[in-house]
Amino acid sequence: MAIFLNKDSKVIVQGMTGSTGMKHTKLMLADGTNIVGGVNPRKAGTSVDIDGSDIPVFGTVAEAIEKTGANVSVLFVPPAFAKAAVVEAIDAEIPLAVVITEGIAVHDSAAFYAYAVSQGNKTRIIGPNCPGLITPGQSNAGIIPGDITKPGRIGLVSKSGTLTYQMMYELRDIGFSSAVGIGGDPIIGTTHIDALAAFEADPDTDLIVMIGEIGGDAEERAAAFIKENVTKPVVGYVAGFTAPEGKTMGHAGAIVSGSSGTAAAKKEALEAAGVKVGKTPTETAKLAREILAG
């Protein structure tokens, strides 16, 4: 089992023919991802040879779905064109759109997320500004390195890309059912709560690791959800304990005002919900090990 992505997922890449898209298409293929096509209106009808795989390029997402049965799109589209690309994916009703692009205007993210909702939420959006998601040994949709872990029974949901990789590496001997990088922008599609609910329902996930960071109240809301709905053990880490108040830190969403959004406030809320919270990623991994060891 896995959440959102598995060995049967048929993946297309919007922006595959650009340098970043090509690089990561190659890496995703190496991880066993079933990539069935790319999308570029200017190169429709052509194909690209990547390490012996001849991948067709389609003019639209709708055409790619019609010809290949694709059910996942990974987007490596420049920020200025990302909104139109996501809207196109939503119009084609692809079940999962993974928006890797960094630097998308918040207004654009708000617009395509609202559009997805208005169309009945037929398309799950992950991101933007995220590393994507991986189900080790089955499929990799995004930029998460596929060689730093193995299949296992830990579920991981994280705002931070680099901390996703670190946690996967720290617990590589145990392995992961799925790891989802949801992105750190102020407006994202899939939230901590969405991933927590999916991991709770997944029979092959025994423990959940949740990584948050300062800014907003997503982690506090996740804590309330965990308290009411999650029966599996959850361990957490919140990045930004040393961040100065009122300063934007790295991710656009990581802004602290007053006591709201601080790492300490988030840690307190999570611990009140029964989540063990580590002070560092390494300590968090140690907590996960102790729980799994019984």
C-alpha positions in Angstrom: 0.0 0.0 0.0 0.9 3.6 -0.3 -0.7 7.0 -0.3 -1.5 9.0 -3.5 1.2 7.2 -5.6 2.0 3.6 -6.3 3.6 1.3 -8.9 0.4 1.5 -11.1 0.6 5.3 -11.3 1.0 6.6 -14.9 2.9 9.8 -14.8 3.2 12.7 -17.3 5.6 15.6 -16.9 4.4 19.1 -17.8 7.6 20.9 -18.8 9.5 17.7 -19.5 11.5 19.1 -22.4 13.0 21.9 -20.4 16.4 21.4 -18.7 15.0 20.9 -15.2 12.2 18.7 -16.5 14.5 16.5 -18.5 17.0 16.1 -15.6 14.3 15.0 -13.2 12.4 12.9 -15.7 15.6 10.9 -16.1 16.0 10.5 -12.3 12.3 9.5 -11.9 12.6 6.9 -14.6 15.7 5.5 -12.8 13.6 5.1 -9.7 11.1 3.0 -11.6 8.4 5.6 -12.1 6.1 4.8 -15.0 6.5 8.0 -17.1 4.1 7.7 -20.1 4.5 11.2 -21.6 5.5 14.8 -21.5 3.4 17.9 -22.3 4.7 20.9 -24.3 2.3 22.5 -26.9 5.3 23.6 -29.0 6.7 20.1 -29.3 3.5 18.1 -29.6 4.0 15.0 -31.8 7.6 14.6 -31.1 9.3 12.2 -28.6 12.3 12.3 -26.4 14.8 9.4 -25.9 15.8 9.2 -22.2 18.2 6.4 -21.4 16.5 4.1 -24.0 12.9 5.1 -23.1 11.1 6.8 -26.0 8.7 9.2 -24.3 6.0 10.9 -26.4 5.4 14.6 -26.1 1.7 15.7 -26.2 0.2 19.1 -26.9 -2.1 19.1 -23.9 -2.7 17.3 -20.6 -6.1 16.1 -21.9 -4.5 14.5 -25.0 -1.8 12.9 -22.8 -4.5 11.4 -20.6 -6.6 10.2 -23.6 -3.6 8.5 -25.3 -1.8 7.1 -22.2 -4.3 6.8 -19.3 -2.1 9.1 -17.2 -3.3 9.8 -13.7 -0.5 11.9 -12.3 1.2 15.0 -13.6 4.4 16.5 -12.3 4.9 20.1 -13.2 8.3 21.7 -13.9 6.8 24.8 -15.5 8.4 28.3 -14.9 6.5 30.4 -12.3 5.0 32.8 -14.9 3.3 29.9 -16.7 2.6 27.6 -13.8 -1.0 28.9 -13.1 -2.1 28.2 -16.6 -0.4 24.7 -16.5 -2.2 23.7 -13.3 -5.5 25.0 -14.5 -5.0 22.9 -17.7 -4.4 19.8 -15.5 -7.5 20.6 -13.4 -9.6 21.0 -16.6 -8.3 17.6 -17.8 -9.4 16.2 -14.4 -6.1 14.5 -13.8 -6.4 12.9 -10.2 -3.0 14.2 -9.0 -1.0 17.3 -9.9 2.4 17.7 -8.3 3.6 21.3 -8.6 7.4 21.4 -8.0 7.8 25.0 -9.2 9.2 27.5 -6.7 8.4 31.2 -6.8 4.8 31.1 -8.0 3.0 34.3 -7.0 0.7 33.6 -4.0 -2.2 35.1 -6.0 -1.7 32.5 -8.7 -1.5 29.7 -6.2 -4.7 31.0 -4.5 -6.4 31.1 -7.9 -5.6 27.6 -9.1 -6.3 26.1 -5.7 -9.7 27.9 -5.6 -10.3 26.7 -9.2 -9.6 23.1 -8.2 -12.2 23.4 -5.3 -14.7 25.0 -7.7 -14.4 22.0 -10.1 -15.2 19.6 -7.3 -11.7 18.7 -6.1 -11.3 16.1 -8.8 -7.6 17.0 -8.9 -5.4 16.7 -5.8 -2.7 19.4 -5.8 0.6 18.8 -4.0 2.7 21.9 -3.7 3.6 24.3 -5.0 7.3 24.8 -4.1 7.6 21.2 -3.0 9.9 18.2 -3.6 6.9 16.0 -4.5 6.2 12.6 -3.2 7.8 9.1 -3.3 6.6 5.6 -2.5 10.0 3.9 -2.3 10.4 0.9 -4.6 7.3 1.8 -6.5 7.2 5.4 -7.9 8.7 8.8 -7.5 6.9 12.0 -8.6 9.1 15.0 -8.1 12.7 15.6 -7.0 13.1 13.5 -3.9 16.4 11.5 -4.2 15.3 7.9 -4.7 18.4 6.2 -3.3 18.4 7.5 0.2 15.8 5.1 1.7 13.9 1.9 1.1 10.3 0.6 1.4 9.2 0.4 5.0 6.3 1.2 7.4 6.9 4.9 8.3 4.8 7.6 6.7 6.3 11.1 6.3 4.7 14.4 5.7 6.8 17.5 5.6 6.7 21.2 4.8 10.5 21.3 4.1 12.2 19.6 1.2 15.7 19.3 2.7 14.3 18.0 6.0 12.3 15.4 4.1 15.5 14.1 2.7 17.3 14.2 6.0 14.5 12.3 7.8 14.4 9.7 5.1 18.1 9.2 5.4 18.1 9.1 9.2 15.5 6.3 9.1 16.8 4.6 5.9 17.3 1.3 7.7 13.6 1.1 8.6 12.2 2.6 5.4 9.0 4.4 4.4 5.6 3.5 3.0 5.3 7.0 1.4 6.9 10.4 1.9 5.1 13.6 0.9 6.7 17.0 0.7 3.7 19.4 0.8 5.7 22.6 0.3 6.2 25.7 2.5 4.3 28.4 0.6 1.5 30.3 2.4 -1.1 28.6 0.1 -0.7 24.9 -0.7 -3.0 22.2 -2.0 -2.5 19.0 0.1 -2.0 19.8 3.8 -0.5 18.0 6.8 -4.1 17.0 7.7 -4.8 15.4 4.3 -1.6 13.3 4.5 -2.2 12.4 8.1 -5.7 11.1 7.2 -4.3 9.1 4.3 -1.6 7.5 6.5 -4.1 6.7 9.2 -6.1 4.8 6.6 -3.1 3.0 5.1 -2.7 -0.5 6.6 1.0 -0.5 5.7 1.9 2.6 7.7 2.7 1.9 11.3 4.0 5.3 12.4 3.8 8.8 11.0 6.5 11.5 11.1 5.3 15.0 10.6 7.7 17.9 9.9 6.5 21.5 10.2 8.1 24.9 10.4 7.4 28.3 11.8 4.6 30.5 10.3 0.9 30.1 10.0 -1.2 27.7 12.1 -1.1 24.5 10.0 0.7 22.5 12.6 -1.7 23.6 15.4 -4.6 22.5 13.2 -2.9 19.2 12.5 -2.4 18.7 16.2 -6.2 19.1 16.7 -6.8 16.7 13.9 -4.4 14.1 15.4 -6.0 14.3 18.8 -9.5 13.6 17.3 -8.8 11.3 14.4 -5.3 9.6 14.4 -4.8 6.4 16.3 -1.3 5.6 15.0 1.8 7.0 16.8 3.0 10.4 15.4 6.4 12.0 16.0 7.1 15.6 15.0 9.7 18.2 14.3 9.2 21.9 13.9 11.9 23.8 12.1 12.7 27.4 13.3 13.2 27.4 17.1 15.9 30.0 16.8 14.1 32.2 14.2 13.9 35.9 15.2 10.3 37.2 15.6 8.8 39.1 12.7 11.4 38.0 10.1 10.5 35.9 7.0 12.7 32.8 7.1 13.4 31.0 3.8 10.0 29.7 2.9 7.5 32.4 2.0 5.1 31.0 4.6 7.5 31.0 7.5 6.6 34.4 9.1 6.1 34.7 12.8 4.0 37.4 14.4 3.8 37.5 18.2 3.4 34.0 19.8 1.3 32.8 16.8 3.3 30.6 14.5 6.3 30.1 16.6 8.1 26.7 16.9 7.5 26.7 20.6 3.7 27.2 20.2 3.5 24.5 17.5 5.6 22.0 19.7 3.2 22.7 22.6 0.1 22.1 20.5 1.5 18.9 19.1 2.6 17.5 22.5 -0.8 18.3 23.9 -2.2 16.0 21.2 0.1 13.2 22.3 2.8 13.8 19.6 6.4 13.3 20.7 8.4 16.3 19.3 12.1 16.2 18.8 14.3 19.3 19.2 16.4 18.3 16.1 15.7 16.0 13.1 18.1 13.4 14.6 16.3 13.4 17.9 12.9 13.1 16.1 14.3 10.0 14.2 15.4 8.6 17.6 11.9 9.0 19.0 10.5 7.2 15.9 12.9 4.3 16.5 12.0 4.0 20.1 8.3 3.8 19.4 8.7 1.2 16.6 11.0 -0.8 18.9 8.1 -1.0 21.4 
